[in-house]
Amino acid sequence: MLPSCLQHALDAYNSTNRSRYPLNGKVVTNLEAVEYYLIEAITHLPAHFGLPMTIANVLTFRGEVDEALLGYQLCLSTASSDAEKRQTLCYLIVWYHYSGNARHVAHYLNLLQQISTEEFFRICALLNKIDEVLSQPLCGAPSSDEPKPEGHPVTFSSGPGHAIITLGYVLNDDGSMAPALIRRLELTLKLWRRIPESLIIVTGGLAKQGKTESQLMKSWLIAHGIEKNKIIEEDQAINTIENATLSLELLSQHQIRRATLVSASIHVHRSQLLFETLQMKFDTTAINFSHCAVEDGLSTEVNPTGQIRRNCYIDALRAYGLPAFNCAPLICL
């Protein structure tokens, strides 16, 4: 029987109460609660490989990457199978890449290649994809009289094969759309008017008051003049990874070859990296992704830095297939 503290750790991990989580009469962050319960779980399951691994993952969420790397190194020293070694090496390689430590990246890549050539090439492809996406400057929609910069999504020629993917945002408790979501729709409308033969995919399956994000998004776009048959709903996803997975299926079905992701300025690189990393798993014709960020003032940097950059790495690992909460049998991406 699993100790209750492991379930408590998963509950804290999945909680939307991020900053005022109750723990032993105190108020902590949910990640602090996760770490507390996992440490308690180790006293019951000292040989459980996933517990210290998940603690290291939690440390990366909190920005304590150096401490996390020490944790991953400890996991590698106790790994008892090639599968455990491969998993740990992937974390070490990606987070040393984040830290800019090329020597350690090369060292752990060499160890990984000795265990699995296939995994070695997959993780190298992931590193290349991270570098490619994070080197792209933050891109918003130019005004109608502004020259289109090279590589901007609206430079795509109109015609079949292009889609605009507008990512959802949690609805208000009364079932109405939050201003952040309306801004994404306004940007979508602006883009579509410049490339009107594009297909539009609206994503988001979380419902409030009986309506999902995608339903309200589609209704808003129709009310603002876009034809119903130009809009496809992705109404099952409850997080961005599911958004990307299900949207990729729709893109393939409709033979889309170019797609522009619309989201918040702090989210577009992260979303693009998710889509492109997940796409690496599919044996289909590659889709060329770009992004278009809402002018929301949340990010003023040309390229991702700080927590925004760190979140990109976290999501790249999840899309690669490495769960953040990885305490079998309780596993959560």
C-alpha positions in Angstrom: 0.0 0.0 0.0 1.3 3.5 -0.9 1.9 5.8 2.0 -0.7 8.6 2.2 2.1 11.2 2.0 2.7 10.3 -1.6 -0.9 11.1 -2.5 -0.6 14.3 -0.5 2.5 15.2 -2.6 0.6 14.7 -5.8 -2.4 16.7 -4.5 -0.1 19.6 -3.7 1.6 19.3 -7.0 -1.7 19.6 -8.9 -3.2 22.3 -6.7 -4.1 25.7 -8.2 -3.3 27.2 -4.7 0.3 28.0 -5.5 1.3 30.5 -2.8 -0.9 29.8 0.2 -1.0 26.1 0.6 -1.8 24.8 4.1 0.8 22.6 5.7 1.0 21.6 9.4 -0.7 24.8 10.5 1.5 27.0 8.3 1.0 28.6 4.9 3.6 27.6 2.3 3.9 27.3 -1.5 2.4 24.2 -3.0 5.9 23.2 -4.2 7.3 23.4 -0.7 4.4 21.1 0.4 5.3 18.7 -2.4 8.9 18.5 -1.3 7.9 18.1 2.4 5.6 15.1 1.6 8.1 13.5 -0.8 10.8 13.6 1.9 8.3 12.0 4.3 7.6 9.4 1.6 11.3 8.5 1.3 11.2 7.3 5.0 8.5 4.8 3.9 9.9 3.9 0.5 13.7 4.4 0.7 14.4 2.5 -2.5 11.8 4.3 -4.6 13.9 5.8 -7.4 11.2 8.4 -8.4 11.0 10.2 -5.1 14.5 11.9 -5.1 14.1 12.4 -8.9 10.8 14.3 -8.4 12.3 16.3 -5.6 15.1 17.4 -8.0 12.4 18.3 -10.6 10.6 20.4 -7.9 13.8 22.3 -7.2 14.1 23.3 -10.9 10.5 24.7 -10.7 11.6 26.8 -7.8 14.7 28.0 -9.8 17.2 26.1 -7.6 18.8 24.5 -10.6 22.3 23.9 -9.0 20.7 22.1 -6.1 18.6 20.1 -8.6 21.7 19.0 -10.5 23.2 17.7 -7.3 20.0 15.7 -6.8 20.1 14.3 -10.3 23.8 13.3 -9.8 22.8 11.4 -6.6 20.0 9.7 -8.6 22.5 8.6 -11.2 24.8 7.1 -8.6 21.9 5.0 -7.3 20.3 4.1 -10.6 20.0 0.3 -10.9 18.9 -0.1 -14.4 19.7 1.3 -17.9 16.2 2.8 -18.0 16.8 4.7 -14.8 20.3 5.8 -16.0 18.9 7.0 -19.3 16.2 9.1 -17.6 18.6 10.7 -15.1 21.2 11.4 -17.8 18.6 13.2 -19.9 17.7 15.5 -17.0 21.4 16.2 -16.3 22.1 16.9 -20.0 19.2 19.3 -20.4 19.7 21.2 -17.2 23.5 21.5 -17.7 22.6 22.9 -21.1 20.3 25.4 -19.4 23.2 26.4 -17.1 25.6 26.8 -20.1 28.0 24.1 -18.9 29.2 22.6 -22.2 31.8 20.4 -20.5 29.3 18.6 -18.3 26.8 18.4 -21.2 29.5 16.6 -23.3 30.4 14.3 -20.4 26.9 13.1 -19.8 26.1 12.9 -23.5 29.1 10.5 -23.8 27.7 8.4 -20.9 24.2 8.3 -22.5 25.6 7.3 -25.9 27.3 4.3 -24.3 23.9 3.1 -22.9 21.6 4.1 -25.8 22.6 5.5 -29.2 18.9 6.1 -30.0 18.4 8.2 -26.8 21.6 10.0 -27.5 20.4 11.2 -30.9 16.9 12.1 -29.5 18.3 14.2 -26.7 20.7 16.0 -29.1 17.7 16.8 -31.3 16.0 18.2 -28.3 18.9 20.5 -27.4 19.1 21.7 -31.0 15.3 22.4 -30.9 15.6 24.4 -27.6 18.5 26.5 -29.1 16.5 27.1 -32.3 13.3 28.2 -30.6 14.8 30.3 -27.8 17.0 32.1 -30.3 13.9 33.5 -32.1 13.0 37.0 -31.1 9.7 37.7 -29.4 7.3 38.5 -32.3 4.1 40.5 -32.2 1.8 41.6 -35.0 2.9 44.7 -36.9 0.4 47.4 -37.6 -1.1 47.4 -41.0 1.1 50.2 -42.3 4.3 48.8 -40.7 6.8 46.9 -42.9 6.7 43.2 -42.2 9.9 42.0 -40.6 11.7 39.0 -42.1 10.4 35.8 -40.6 7.2 37.4 -39.2 4.2 35.1 -39.4 2.2 37.5 -41.5 4.8 37.2 -44.3 3.3 33.8 -45.1 1.6 33.8 -48.4 -2.1 33.4 -48.2 -3.6 30.1 -49.3 -4.2 26.6 -48.0 -1.7 25.1 -45.7 -1.5 27.8 -43.0 -3.2 27.8 -39.6 -3.5 30.2 -36.7 -3.6 28.4 -33.4 -5.0 30.5 -30.6 -4.3 29.0 -27.1 -7.0 29.3 -24.5 -7.0 30.9 -21.1 -8.9 30.0 -18.0 -12.5 31.4 -17.9 -13.8 33.6 -15.2 -15.9 31.9 -12.5 -19.1 33.3 -14.1 -18.2 31.7 -17.4 -17.1 34.8 -19.2 -13.8 35.3 -20.9 -10.9 37.0 -19.1 -9.4 40.1 -20.7 -6.2 38.1 -21.4 -8.2 35.7 -23.6 -10.0 38.5 -25.4 -6.7 40.1 -26.3 -5.6 36.8 -27.8 -8.8 36.7 -29.9 -8.3 40.3 -31.0 -4.8 39.4 -32.2 -6.1 36.4 -34.0 -8.7 38.5 -35.8 -6.0 41.0 -36.8 -3.8 38.2 -38.1 -6.6 36.5 -40.0 -7.6 39.7 -41.7 -4.1 39.8 -43.2 -4.0 36.1 -44.1 -7.7 35.3 -44.5 -7.4 31.9 -46.1 -5.8 30.6 -42.9 -7.6 28.0 -40.8 -8.1 28.9 -37.2 -7.8 26.4 -34.3 -9.1 27.6 -30.9 -8.0 25.4 -28.0 -9.2 24.8 -24.5 -11.4 22.2 -22.9 -11.8 23.6 -19.3 -15.4 24.5 -18.8 -17.1 27.1 -16.5 -20.8 27.5 -16.3 -21.2 24.7 -19.0 -19.1 26.4 -21.6 -15.5 25.6 -22.6 -12.8 28.1 -23.5 -12.9 27.0 -27.2 -16.7 27.4 -27.5 -16.6 31.0 -26.3 -13.5 31.7 -28.4 -15.2 30.4 -31.5 -18.4 32.3 -30.8 -16.4 35.6 -30.3 -14.6 35.1 -33.6 -17.8 34.4 -35.5 -19.4 37.5 -34.0 -16.5 39.5 -35.3 -16.9 38.4 -38.9 -15.0 35.1 -39.3 -16.9 32.4 -41.1 -17.8 29.4 -39.0 -16.2 26.9 -41.4 -12.8 28.7 -40.9 -12.7 27.8 -37.2 -12.0 24.4 -35.6 -12.5 23.8 -31.9 -10.0 21.7 -29.9 -12.3 21.3 -26.8 -10.7 18.4 -24.9 -7.4 19.7 -23.6 -7.0 20.8 -20.0 -3.4 22.0 -20.2 -0.9 23.2 -22.8 0.6 19.8 -23.5 -2.8 18.4 -24.3 -3.5 21.5 -26.4 -0.4 20.8 -28.4 -0.9 17.1 -28.8 -4.5 17.4 -29.9 -3.9 20.4 -32.1 -1.0 18.5 -33.9 -3.5 15.8 -34.8 -5.9 18.5 -36.2 -3.1 20.1 -38.2 -2.2 16.7 -39.7 -5.8 16.0 -40.6 -6.1 19.3 -42.4 -2.7 19.0 -44.2 -1.4 22.2 -42.5 2.3 22.9 -43.2 2.7 26.3 -41.5 1.2 27.3 -38.2 1.3 30.5 -36.1 0.8 30.2 -32.4 -1.0 33.1 -30.6 -0.6 33.5 -26.9 0.8 35.7 -24.1 4.2 37.2 -24.5 5.6 35.1 -21.6 4.0 31.9 -23.2 4.7 31.9 -26.9 8.3 30.5 -26.9 7.2 27.9 -24.3 4.2 26.9 -26.5 6.2 26.8 -29.7 8.8 24.6 -28.0 6.1 22.3 -26.8 4.6 21.9 -30.2 7.9 21.4 -31.9 9.2 18.9 -29.4 6.0 16.9 -29.5 6.1 17.0 -33.3 9.5 15.2 -33.1 7.6 12.1 -31.9 5.3 11.9 -35.0 6.2 10.3 -38.2 4.5 13.0 -40.3 5.5 15.8 -42.6 7.1 18.6 -40.4 5.0 21.7 -39.7 6.8 25.0 -39.7 5.8 26.8 -36.5 6.1 30.5 -35.7 4.5 32.6 -33.0 2.7 35.9 -32.5 2.6 37.4 -29.0 -0.1 39.5 -27.5 1.2 43.0 -26.6 0.5 42.5 -22.9 3.6 44.0 -21.3 4.3 40.7 -19.4 7.6 40.3 -21.2 9.8 43.1 -22.6 12.8 40.9 -23.4 13.7 40.0 -27.1 14.5 36.5 -26.1 13.4 34.4 -23.0 15.2 35.1 -19.8 14.9 34.2 -16.2 11.8 32.2 -15.2 10.3 32.4 -18.7 13.4 30.6 -20.1 13.4 28.1 -17.3 9.8 27.3 -17.9 10.7 26.6 -21.5 13.2 23.9 -20.4 10.7 22.4 -18.0 8.0 22.1 -20.7 10.5 20.8 -23.2 11.4 17.9 -20.9 7.7 17.2 -20.3 7.0 17.2 -24.1 10.0 14.9 -24.6 8.3 12.4 -22.3 9.9 12.9 -18.9 7.1 13.5 -16.3 7.7 16.2 -13.7 6.0 14.2 -11.0 7.4 10.7 -11.6 6.6 8.6 -8.5 5.2 5.4 -9.9 2.4 4.4 -9.8 1.5 8.1 -9.3 2.8 9.9 -12.4 1.8 13.3 -13.7 3.3 15.3 -16.6 
